């Protein structure tokens, strides 16, 4: 049986990204990267799981194996990667431009 991802759990409990950012006091790009792609530093993942647990009233921790699908990053992602993830997320949600390249002149 596959363990639910961070995003699946967050949505199940009706927790917004803004709620997590405010509660955990974590870089919004790191929150988006974890939520969208399940990528993050171990400390950030643990901090966000603690925040999620506080906000929803159910304990979620990596060591309890109640959540899965993480890819651990040794170094924080560069701003460019975080921006690309944000752009991809916006495009997936229907807010992006169709068929246009931002670098095109």
ABEGO torsion letter per residue (X at the ends): XBBBBAAAAAAAAGBBAAAAAAAAGBBAAAAAAAAAAGBBBAAAAAAAAAAAAAAAGBBBBAAAGABBGBBBBABBBBAAAAAAAAAAAAAAAGABBBGBBAABX
